[in-house]
Amino acid sequence: MATVANFLAKPIATVVPRPSSAVASTSSFVFFNHNKTNSLFRRQTLPRKLFSAVKVKAGAAPPGKVGTPPAKDEKLQKIHSGEEFDEALKNAKSKLVVAEFATSKSDQSNKIYPFMVELSRTCNDVVFLLVMGDESDKTRELCRREKIEKVPHFSFYKSMEKIHEEEGVEPDQLMGDVLYYGDNHSAVVQLHGRPDVEKLIEENRVGGKLIVLDVGLKHCGPCVKVYPTVLKLSRSMSETVVFARMNGDENDSCMEFLKDMDVIEVPTFLFIKDGEIRGRYVGSGKGELIGEILRYSGVRVTY
């Protein structure tokens, strides 16, 4: 769990450290030197079985082969300069943009490249970019501008604003980030303020459906960790449960709603039925969350 006040004091982009087992697979690539350290938090690797629908196909050329023509269905855009990078962010508008910064000699970059290609084919509402830092002086300058120190490095953008970044992630963790920060592809209702919450409650005041409102923050590790479970449940329980999500730090209206609901730690799940808040669960435990959903849905649960 994360405390709301602590996250509000953090900078816009939060770098999440790679797991200790992956340290040796991340390459240093010196674009610039500085001694600044980041305040970091650790989160667990996401369950691989949640992402079985995304299968990596063989045959994708490693990123180091810059001259290799891309496959017809490959939507991963290769960027060769800062101007191209800025233009891609501009053209994406409000879509999520995932940019991988890599080098031709990075084994980890080569390893994750086929997964990036497959993600670009399956996530049509997300724009994927690839920058080879050692390709030319222009890409080196772009990496210096974006303050890339180690590869592979993944930066997430929306509306030309960097909202998140990570180093040396595994495929399942990258998939979890795409699910969390890309909000157009999910079966979870996205709420952007109190009016949206009130509308959702009014729409489901009759009918007997339970509303599960996932309240979190943009840069909250536990919120990202539990979200694939929320997404999966929203599909399997759609006949009896409505799932919704709100990021408290999206705007003033969302933050005011968190204060009114006395949300101190995130993620917090509010359970609403027949127009009334029946209870809440604070935490990111998959089993506990499912148990609480069943309990507030009227299913008897024995612990």
Phi, psi and chi 1 to 4 in degrees:
 res  aa     phi    psi   chi1   chi2   chi3   chi4
   1 MET       -  155.8  -68.5  178.4  -68.9      -
   2 ALA  -129.6  143.0      -      -      -      -
   3 THR   -84.5  132.3  -56.6      -      -      -
   4 VAL   -57.8  -45.6  173.5      -      -      -
   5 ALA   -61.2  -37.7      -      -      -      -
   6 ASN   -66.1  -39.8  -70.2  -17.3      -      -
   7 PHE   -72.9  -30.5  -85.9   93.7      -      -
   8 LEU   -67.0  -22.8  -67.5  179.1      -      -
   9 ALA   -85.7   -7.3      -      -      -      -
  10 LYS   -81.5  158.6  -71.6 -178.4  177.9  -68.3
  11 PRO   -68.8  170.3   24.1  -33.9      -      -
  12 ILE   -57.2  -50.9  -69.2  -64.3      -      -
  13 ALA  -101.4  130.6      -      -      -      -
  14 THR  -116.4  121.5  -57.4      -      -      -
  15 VAL   -84.4  126.2  178.6      -      -      -
  16 VAL   -98.5  125.7  179.9      -      -      -
  17 PRO   -69.3  148.4   28.0  -34.6      -      -
  18 ARG   -71.2  156.7   55.2 -163.3  178.7  -79.8
  19 PRO   -62.0  154.5  -20.1   30.6      -      -
  20 SER   -60.1  -30.8   57.4      -      -      -
  21 SER   -68.8  -15.4   60.5      -      -      -
  22 ALA  -102.1    3.1      -      -      -      -
  23 VAL   -59.5  -42.6  171.3      -      -      -
  24 ALA   -70.1  -17.3      -      -      -      -
  25 SER   -95.0    5.4   61.1      -      -      -
  26 THR  -107.8  130.4  -55.0      -      -      -
  27 SER  -100.3  140.3  -55.7      -      -      -
  28 SER   -84.8  135.9  -62.8      -      -      -
  29 PHE  -136.9  109.0 -167.1   76.9      -      -
  30 VAL   -80.3  103.9 -179.2      -      -      -
  31 PHE   -98.0  -28.0  -60.5  105.3      -      -
  32 PHE  -163.6  164.4   68.7  100.9      -      -
  33 ASN  -121.5  134.9  -66.0  -44.4      -      -
  34 HIS  -159.0  163.9   65.2   75.0      -      -
  35 ASN  -106.9    9.1  -63.2  -40.8      -      -
  36 LYS   -70.1  136.1 -177.7  179.0  180.0 -179.5
  37 THR  -113.5  151.6   58.8      -      -      -
  38 ASN  -102.7  149.6  -68.2  -54.4      -      -
  39 SER   -80.7  115.0  175.3      -      -      -
  40 LEU  -117.1  158.4  -53.3  175.1      -      -
  41 PHE  -132.5  155.6   60.3   88.2      -      -
  42 ARG  -108.5  144.3 -174.6  180.0  -63.1  -83.8
  43 ARG  -135.5  159.5   72.8  166.8 -179.6  -94.6
  44 GLN   -77.2  156.4  -59.7  175.7    8.0      -
  45 THR   -69.1  139.4  -56.9      -      -      -
  46 LEU   -74.5  147.8  -62.8  169.9      -      -
  47 PRO   -59.9  128.6  -20.8   32.1      -      -
  48 ARG   -65.5  -31.4 -173.6  176.0  -60.5  -83.4
  49 LYS   -65.4  -21.7   62.7 -177.8  179.6  179.8
  50 LEU   -68.1  -19.0  -69.0  175.5      -      -
  51 PHE  -114.1   25.0  -48.1  119.6      -      -
  52 SER   -64.5  -19.1   56.7      -      -      -
  53 ALA   -70.9  -21.2      -      -      -      -
  54 VAL   -96.9  106.5  179.7      -      -      -
  55 LYS  -109.6  130.9  -62.5  179.6 -179.9  179.1
  56 VAL   -83.5  125.2  178.5      -      -      -
  57 LYS   -90.2  145.2  -61.6  178.4 -178.5  177.8
  58 ALA   -74.8  158.1      -      -      -      -
  59 GLY   107.8  -10.0      -      -      -      -
  60 ALA   -72.3  128.5      -      -      -      -
  61 ALA   -69.4  143.8      -      -      -      -
  62 PRO   -63.5  155.8   22.4  -32.8      -      -
  63 PRO   -63.4  -19.7   23.4  -34.4      -      -
  64 GLY   -68.7  -21.8      -      -      -      -
  65 LYS   -85.6   77.3  -63.1 -177.9  179.0  179.9
  66 VAL   -64.4  -33.1  177.2      -      -      -
  67 GLY   -81.0   -4.6      -      -      -      -
  68 THR   -72.4  125.1  -56.3      -      -      -
  69 PRO   -63.4  136.0  -18.6   31.0      -      -
  70 PRO   -71.4  152.3   26.8  -33.9      -      -
  71 ALA   -64.0  157.3      -      -      -      -
  72 LYS   -59.7  -35.4  -70.5 -176.9  179.2 -180.0
  73 ASP   -94.9    8.9   58.0  -15.9      -      -
  74 GLU   -81.1  120.4 -176.9  177.5  -34.3      -
  75 LYS  -106.6    6.2  -62.8 -179.5 -179.8  179.5
  76 LEU   -75.4  115.2  178.5   60.8      -      -
  77 GLN   -86.0  127.2  -59.0  178.2   34.7      -
  78 LYS   -90.5  127.1  -65.8 -177.3  174.6   65.4
  79 ILE  -105.8  134.9  -59.1  -62.7      -      -
  80 HIS  -118.4    0.4  -53.3  -71.6      -      -
  81 SER  -163.7  166.5   67.3      -      -      -
  82 GLY   -64.5  -34.6      -      -      -      -
  83 GLU   -64.1  -43.4  -68.8   76.7   13.1      -
  84 GLU   -64.3  -38.7  -75.0 -173.2   12.6      -
  85 PHE   -62.6  -49.0 -173.2   79.5      -      -
  86 ASP   -62.9  -38.1  -66.0  -20.3      -      -
  87 GLU   -66.3  -38.8 -174.0   66.8   20.3      -
  88 ALA   -65.7  -40.5      -      -      -      -
  89 LEU   -64.2  -40.5  -66.9 -175.7      -      -
  90 LYS   -65.1  -43.6 -178.9  179.6  178.6 -179.1
  91 ASN   -68.9  -25.7  -68.5  -22.3      -      -
  92 ALA   -71.4  -21.5      -      -      -      -
  93 LYS    56.3 -118.0  -62.1 -179.5 -179.6  178.6
  94 SER   -92.6    2.0   60.9      -      -      -
  95 LYS   -69.3  154.3  -74.5 -174.2  176.8 -179.3
  96 LEU   -71.3  134.3  175.3   67.5      -      -
  97 VAL  -116.8  125.7  177.4      -      -      -
  98 VAL  -112.3  115.1  179.6      -      -      -
  99 ALA  -110.4  123.3      -      -      -      -
 100 GLU   -99.6  127.5  177.9 -170.5   -1.1      -
 101 PHE  -102.3  121.0  -64.5   85.2      -      -
 102 ALA  -136.3  176.2      -      -      -      -
 103 THR  -136.8  158.0   62.6      -      -      -
 104 SER   -68.6  -21.5   58.8      -      -      -
 105 LYS  -100.3    7.5  -63.7 -178.7  179.7  179.6
 106 SER   -89.7  115.8  167.2      -      -      -
 107 ASP   -62.8  -38.3  -68.0  -23.0      -      -
 108 GLN   -67.1  -36.8 -175.7   68.2    0.8      -
 109 SER   -62.6  -43.9  -63.8      -      -      -
 110 ASN   -64.7  -34.9  -68.8  -28.1      -      -
 111 LYS   -68.4  -41.1  175.8 -177.1  174.9 -177.7
 112 ILE   -88.2  -11.0 -156.1  168.6      -      -
 113 TYR   -57.6  -47.2  179.5   73.1      -      -
 114 PRO   -59.6  -34.1  -23.6   35.0      -      -
 115 PHE   -68.0  -40.1 -171.8   79.4      -      -
 116 MET   -61.0  -42.0  -80.7  -76.9  -70.9      -
 117 VAL   -61.0  -45.2  170.9      -      -      -
 118 GLU   -67.8  -37.5 -166.9   59.7   26.5      -
 119 LEU   -60.1  -41.1  -87.5 -178.8      -      -
 120 SER   -64.4  -25.8   70.5      -      -      -
 121 ARG   -83.0  -31.6  -66.4  168.2  179.1  166.1
 122 THR   -95.8  -27.1   55.8      -      -      -
 123 CYS  -101.5   85.9  -60.6      -      -      -
 124 ASN   -70.4  -19.4  -65.7  -37.1      -      -
 125 ASP   -96.1   10.2   57.6  -21.8      -      -
 126 VAL  -121.9  137.9 -179.7      -      -      -
 127 VAL   -98.4  126.8  176.8      -      -      -
 128 PHE  -111.7  130.2  -68.5   86.9      -      -
 129 LEU  -121.3  149.0  -51.6  178.7      -      -
 130 LEU  -128.4  124.9  175.1   65.2      -      -
 131 VAL  -118.1  117.1  179.4      -      -      -
 132 MET   -89.1  106.7  -61.4  -57.6  -60.9      -
 133 GLY   -63.0  -26.6      -      -      -      -
 134 ASP  -102.1   18.1   55.4   -9.7      -      -
 135 GLU   -75.2  -41.9  176.9 -173.0  -79.1      -
 136 SER  -161.6  174.4   66.3      -      -      -
 137 ASP   -63.5  -33.4  -70.5  -19.7      -      -
 138 LYS   -66.9  -41.3  -70.7 -175.5  176.8 -179.2
 139 THR   -73.5  -31.8   56.7      -      -      -
 140 ARG   -62.9  -42.7  -70.9 -172.0  179.6   88.3
 141 GLU   -64.4  -38.9  177.2   57.9   34.5      -
 142 LEU   -62.9  -42.0  174.2   57.9      -      -
 143 CYS   -65.0  -38.2  -70.9      -      -      -
 144 ARG   -64.5  -41.3  -78.8 -167.3  -68.6  -92.1
 145 ARG   -62.9  -40.0 -169.1 -169.7   79.4  178.5
 146 GLU   -87.2    3.8  -64.1  -60.2  -50.1      -
 147 LYS    59.0   49.4  -60.2 -179.1  179.8  178.9
 148 ILE   -90.6  122.6  -51.1  -58.5      -      -
 149 GLU  -107.5  -36.4  -68.7 -176.2  -64.0      -
 150 LYS  -132.2  152.3  -65.5 -178.6  179.5 -179.6
 151 VAL  -126.2  153.3  -65.3      -      -      -
 152 PRO   -73.2  141.7   27.1  -33.9      -      -
 153 HIS  -123.3  131.0 -177.0  108.3      -      -
 154 PHE  -115.6  125.0  -63.5   88.8      -      -
 155 SER  -115.6  138.7  -65.9      -      -      -
 156 PHE  -113.5  132.1  -64.4   72.8      -      -
 157 TYR  -129.3  149.0  -58.2   82.7      -      -
 158 LYS  -143.4  132.0  -93.7 -168.0  174.7 -179.3
 159 SER    52.5   41.8  -58.6      -      -      -
 160 MET    67.7   13.8  -59.8 -171.1   71.8      -
 161 GLU  -112.4  131.7  175.9 -171.4   -4.0      -
 162 LYS   -74.0  124.4 -175.7 -173.2  -68.5 -175.4
 163 ILE  -112.1  -13.4   59.3  173.3      -      -
 164 HIS  -168.7  154.4 -176.8   66.8      -      -
 165 GLU  -155.6  152.0   56.1 -174.6   -7.1      -
 166 GLU  -146.5  159.8  -62.8 -164.1   33.5      -
 167 GLU  -122.5  141.2  -68.3  177.5   -6.8      -
 168 GLY    57.6   38.3      -      -      -      -
 169 VAL   -79.7  156.3  -62.8      -      -      -
 170 GLU   -86.9  162.5  -65.4  -62.3  -39.8      -
 171 PRO   -55.5  -41.7  -29.6   36.7      -      -
 172 ASP   -68.7  -34.0   50.6    2.9      -      -
 173 GLN   -69.7  -38.5 -172.5  174.7  -17.9      -
 174 LEU   -63.2  -41.5  176.5   61.1      -      -
 175 MET   -62.3  -40.4 -178.1   63.4 -178.7      -
 176 GLY   -61.3  -40.3      -      -      -      -
 177 ASP   -64.5  -41.0  -70.1  -25.9      -      -
 178 VAL   -63.0  -41.5  171.8      -      -      -
 179 LEU   -62.3  -41.2  -70.4  175.3      -      -
 180 TYR   -73.9  -44.8 -172.7   74.1      -      -
 181 TYR   -89.2  -17.1  -69.1  104.2      -      -
 182 GLY   -97.4  107.2      -      -      -      -
 183 ASP  -103.3   14.5   59.6    6.5      -      -
 184 ASN   -99.3  -15.5  -63.6  -38.6      -      -
 185 HIS  -100.2   -5.7   55.0  -83.4      -      -
 186 SER   -93.3  163.0   75.2      -      -      -
 187 ALA   -88.5    5.7      -      -      -      -
 188 VAL   -91.4  130.7 -179.9      -      -      -
 189 VAL   -69.5  126.5 -179.6      -      -      -
 190 GLN   -92.9  122.4  -53.2  -63.5  -39.6      -
 191 LEU  -109.9  136.1  -55.2  178.5      -      -
 192 HIS  -121.3   17.2  -53.7  -73.5      -      -
 193 GLY   165.2  172.9      -      -      -      -
 194 ARG   -56.5  -42.6  174.1  178.4  -72.2  -81.9
 195 PRO   -55.9  -37.7  -26.4   36.4      -      -
 196 ASP   -65.1  -40.1  -69.0  -15.6      -      -
 197 VAL   -63.3  -47.3  178.2      -      -      -
 198 GLU   -62.4  -38.7  -65.9  174.0  -10.5      -
 199 LYS   -65.0  -43.5  179.5 -178.7  177.9 -178.4
 200 LEU   -63.2  -42.2 -178.0   66.2      -      -
 201 ILE   -64.0  -42.0  -67.7  175.4      -      -
 202 GLU   -65.9  -39.3 -171.5   61.3   32.6      -
 203 GLU   -65.3  -25.9  -70.0  174.6  -13.4      -
 204 ASN  -116.0   21.8  -66.7  -83.7      -      -
 205 ARG   -65.8  -34.3 -173.2  175.0  -67.0  -84.5
 206 VAL  -116.5  155.2  -65.5      -      -      -
 207 GLY   116.7  -18.3      -      -      -      -
 208 GLY    83.7    3.5      -      -      -      -
 209 LYS   -77.0  141.4  -81.3 -167.6  174.2 -176.4
 210 LEU   -85.8  135.1  174.0   70.6      -      -
 211 ILE   -99.8  125.8  -61.7  174.7      -      -
 212 VAL  -109.9  108.4  177.9      -      -      -
 213 LEU  -100.8  112.1  175.8   51.7      -      -
 214 ASP   -87.2  109.4  174.5    9.0      -      -
 215 VAL  -104.1  123.7 -179.2      -      -      -
 216 GLY  -146.8 -162.3      -      -      -      -
 217 LEU  -132.8  158.1  -63.1  172.3      -      -
 218 LYS   -61.5  -41.1  -68.1  178.9 -178.6  177.6
 219 HIS  -110.7   49.8  -50.0  -61.3      -      -
 220 CYS  -114.6  112.4  163.3      -      -      -
 221 GLY   -56.3  -50.4      -      -      -      -
 222 PRO   -60.9  -32.2  -26.1   35.6      -      -
 223 CYS   -65.2  -42.4  -59.3      -      -      -
 224 VAL   -66.0  -40.7  177.1      -      -      -
 225 LYS   -60.9  -42.7  172.5 -168.3  168.3 -174.3
 226 VAL   -85.0  -15.7   75.8      -      -      -
 227 TYR   -62.7  -39.4 -170.2   66.3      -      -
 228 PRO   -58.0  -33.5  -28.1   37.5      -      -
 229 THR   -65.8  -42.6  -62.5      -      -      -
 230 VAL   -60.4  -44.4  174.2      -      -      -
 231 LEU   -63.3  -42.9 -179.5   57.6      -      -
 232 LYS   -65.3  -42.7 -170.8  173.9 -177.4 -179.5
 233 LEU   -65.4  -35.4  -69.1  173.9      -      -
 234 SER   -62.4  -26.8   71.2      -      -      -
 235 ARG   -86.1  -39.1  -67.9  167.5  176.1  165.7
 236 SER   -81.1  -20.8   62.8      -      -      -
 237 MET  -116.4   23.5  -56.2  179.1   73.8      -
 238 SER   -62.9  -24.1   59.7      -      -      -
 239 GLU   -75.8  -23.1  -67.2 -175.2    2.4      -
 240 THR  -122.5  -16.2   56.6      -      -      -
 241 VAL  -132.4  137.6 -178.5      -      -      -
 242 VAL  -106.1  122.8  175.7      -      -      -
 243 PHE  -102.5  136.7  -73.0   81.9      -      -
 244 ALA  -139.0  161.4      -      -      -      -
 245 ARG  -140.5  144.8  178.8  178.0   70.2  154.4
 246 MET  -141.2  132.2  172.9 -174.7  -73.4      -
 247 ASN   -95.8  116.9  -79.8  -34.5      -      -
 248 GLY   -62.5  -28.6      -      -      -      -
 249 ASP   -94.2   17.2   51.2   -9.6      -      -
 250 GLU   -72.1  -41.4  179.4  176.8  -24.0      -
 251 ASN  -161.0  177.5   55.2   49.2      -      -
 252 ASP   -65.1  -36.5  -68.6  -19.7      -      -
 253 SER   -63.2  -42.0  177.9      -      -      -
 254 CYS   -65.8  -42.6  -68.3      -      -      -
 255 MET   -66.1  -35.9 -174.0   51.4   63.2      -
 256 GLU   -65.0  -37.7 -168.6   64.6   31.5      -
 257 PHE   -63.8  -42.1  178.2   78.6      -      -
 258 LEU   -59.0  -42.6  -96.5   67.5      -      -
 259 LYS   -65.2  -43.0  -67.5  178.1 -178.9  178.0
 260 ASP   -63.9  -32.3  -68.3  -16.7      -      -
 261 MET   -89.2    4.1  -65.7  -63.4  104.2      -
 262 ASP    55.8   41.7  -66.0  -36.8      -      -
 263 VAL   -82.5  113.1  173.7      -      -      -
 264 ILE  -102.8  -38.0  -55.6  -59.8      -      -
 265 GLU  -123.0  150.6  -65.3  178.7  -49.9      -
 266 VAL  -128.2  150.1  -70.9      -      -      -
 267 PRO   -76.7  144.5   28.8  -35.1      -      -
 268 THR  -118.5  131.0  -70.4      -      -      -
 269 PHE  -108.7  120.3  -66.4   86.6      -      -
 270 LEU   -97.2  133.4  -59.5  177.1      -      -
 271 PHE  -107.9  116.7  -57.5  104.0      -      -
 272 ILE  -121.7  130.7  -54.0  167.4      -      -
 273 LYS  -146.1  137.5 -164.7  170.0 -174.0  179.1
 274 ASP    54.8   35.8  -59.7  -32.3      -      -
 275 GLY    81.8    5.0      -      -      -      -
 276 GLU  -126.0  145.3  -62.6 -179.4    0.6      -
 277 ILE   -79.6  116.0  -62.9  177.7      -      -
 278 ARG   -92.4  -22.5  -59.2  -62.9  179.7   87.8
 279 GLY   174.2 -172.9      -      -      -      -
 280 ARG  -153.6  158.9   66.5  178.6   62.9 -161.8
 281 TYR  -132.3  130.5  166.0   67.5      -      -
 282 VAL  -112.2  118.8 -178.6      -      -      -
 283 GLY   145.3  178.9      -      -      -      -
 284 SER  -126.2   18.5   57.2      -      -      -
 285 GLY   -75.0  125.2      -      -      -      -
 286 LYS   -62.8  -50.4  176.2 -178.5  176.4 -178.3
 287 GLY   -62.9  -43.3      -      -      -      -
 288 GLU   -63.4  -41.1  -67.7   87.8  -16.1      -
 289 LEU   -63.5  -46.8  174.4   59.8      -      -
 290 ILE   -60.7  -41.6  -66.2  174.9      -      -
 291 GLY   -61.3  -41.6      -      -      -      -
 292 GLU   -68.0  -37.7  -69.1  -62.0  -72.9      -
 293 ILE   -63.4  -44.1  -67.8  173.3      -      -
 294 LEU   -64.2  -39.9  -68.2  175.8      -      -
 295 ARG   -63.4  -46.5 -177.5  160.0   73.6   93.9
 296 TYR   -77.3  -12.0  -73.6  104.5      -      -
 297 SER   -84.4   -6.8  -64.5      -      -      -
 298 GLY   100.2    5.0      -      -      -      -
 299 VAL   -89.8  128.9  178.3      -      -      -
 300 ARG   -72.1  125.7 -175.7  175.0  179.5 -179.6
 301 VAL  -117.5  128.4  179.5      -      -      -
 302 THR  -105.7  123.4  -57.5      -      -      -
 303 TYR   -98.0      -  -67.5   96.6      -      -
